[in-house]
């Protein structure tokens, strides 16, 4: 009877580990190809995959395998990893660091220490193969999709004819920075941007601006063709005939930036404005934000001679 209880407790631990490692595997595999996998180096991309996006999957599985083999060492490692997580993610919310990482790690350490799932060979198989299958099922099609992105390496000024909209999009430089920029900073840069979009002038030029949500949606492209986007301001939703992707001429495949600011303030909160994702999605974002993946690309009207 005692052995049966220990086995049940042990399998509860296995179930919890599988749940958490699978969630992190699912999230990591998706995020890896959503905001990652932009480097020209395959090794850098793989490094980010394993040590950024799949890190917690690896940690949960590794801790479980170790404590099943060496209980005391494994329990100590659980507490060490929990303590390091608190320090490393000190700025994260409790719902993330506490409920998803620290508490589960400590609880699992105790469960495995007092439990003993049998047969053990099946615990090892499940702990390793289930997250691996999830990662492969998501990563293989996403990897194929990313490999098919159009990149013509032309990062100069581009004239883009959208769905009823024609705009000039700024060249790489101050009007299209490859770094995080707040909304106010983006607006200011646009005002002082030179006519060719390559320099910031001393006086306001008022030639360039941020695109409106409607313009951005109508300009989105897929494989060199307009995606047929339409912005519904009532539903606050963008609808496309074809889902856009992170491709030239509007996006840089090799950039961290996956969101652009638009000129339109959110109708829900004046402190927020709309951003557009490379896949065409529209979301609210605080104007003061400026993460490395959030930037802008200035636009201007197209002269007849252009």
Rosetta blueprint (number, residue, H / E / L):
1 X L
2 X H
3 X H
4 X H
5 X H
6 X H
7 X H
8 X H
9 X H
10 X H
11 X H
12 X H
13 X H
14 X H
15 X H
16 X H
17 X H
18 X H
19 X H
20 X H
21 X H
22 X H
23 X H
24 X H
25 X H
26 X H
27 X H
28 X H
29 X H
30 X H
31 X H
32 X H
33 X H
34 X H
35 X L
36 X L
37 X L
38 X L
39 X L
40 X L
41 X L
42 X H
43 X H
44 X H
45 X H
46 X H
47 X H
48 X H
49 X H
50 X H
51 X H
52 X H
53 X H
54 X L
55 X H
56 X H
57 X H
58 X H
59 X H
60 X H
61 X H
62 X H
63 X H
64 X H
65 X H
66 X H
67 X H
68 X H
69 X H
70 X L
71 X H
72 X H
73 X H
74 X H
75 X H
76 X H
77 X H
78 X H
79 X H
80 X H
81 X H
82 X H
83 X H
84 X H
85 X H
86 X H
87 X H
88 X H
89 X L
90 X L
91 X L
92 X L
93 X L
94 X H
95 X H
96 X H
97 X H
98 X H
99 X H
100 X H
101 X H
102 X H
103 X H
104 X H
105 X H
106 X H
107 X H
108 X H
109 X H
110 X H
111 X H
112 X H
113 X H
114 X H
115 X L
116 X L
117 X L
118 X L
119 X L
120 X H
121 X H
122 X H
123 X H
124 X H
125 X H
126 X H
127 X H
128 X H
129 X H
130 X H
131 X H
132 X H
133 X H
134 X H
135 X H
136 X H
137 X H
138 X H
139 X H
140 X H
141 X H
142 X H
143 X H
144 X H
145 X H
146 X H
147 X H
148 X L
149 X L
150 X L
151 X L
152 X L
153 X L
154 X L
155 X L
156 X L
157 X L
158 X E
159 X E
160 X E
161 X E
162 X L
163 X L
164 X L
165 X L
166 X E
167 X E
168 X E
169 X E
170 X L
171 X L
172 X L
173 X E
174 X L
175 X L
176 X E
177 X L
178 X L
179 X L
180 X L
181 X L
182 X L
183 X H
184 X H
185 X H
186 X H
187 X H
188 X H
189 X H
190 X H
191 X H
192 X H
193 X E
194 X L
195 X L
196 X L
197 X L
198 X L
199 X L
200 X E
201 X L
202 X L
203 X L
204 X L
205 X L
206 X L
207 X L
208 X L
209 X E
210 X L
211 X L
212 X L
213 X H
214 X H
215 X H
216 X H
217 X H
218 X H
219 X H
220 X L
221 X E
222 X E
223 X L
224 X L
225 X E
226 X E
227 X L
228 X L
229 X L
230 X E
231 X E
232 X E
233 X L
234 X L
235 X L
236 X L
237 X E
238 X E
239 X E
240 X L
241 X L
242 X L
243 X L
244 X L
245 X L
246 X L
247 X L
248 X L
249 X L
250 X L
251 X L
252 X L
253 X L
254 X L
255 X L
256 X L
257 X L
258 X L
259 X E
260 X E
261 X E
262 X E
263 X E
264 X E
265 X E
266 X L
267 X L
268 X L
269 X L
270 X L
271 X L
272 X E
273 X E
274 X E
275 X E
276 X E
277 X E
278 X L
279 X L
280 X L
281 X L
282 X E
283 X E
284 X E
285 X E
286 X E
287 X L
288 X L
289 X L
290 X L
291 X L
292 X L
293 X L
294 X E
295 X E
296 X L
297 X L
298 X L
299 X E
300 X E
301 X E
302 X L
303 X L
304 X L
305 X L
306 X L
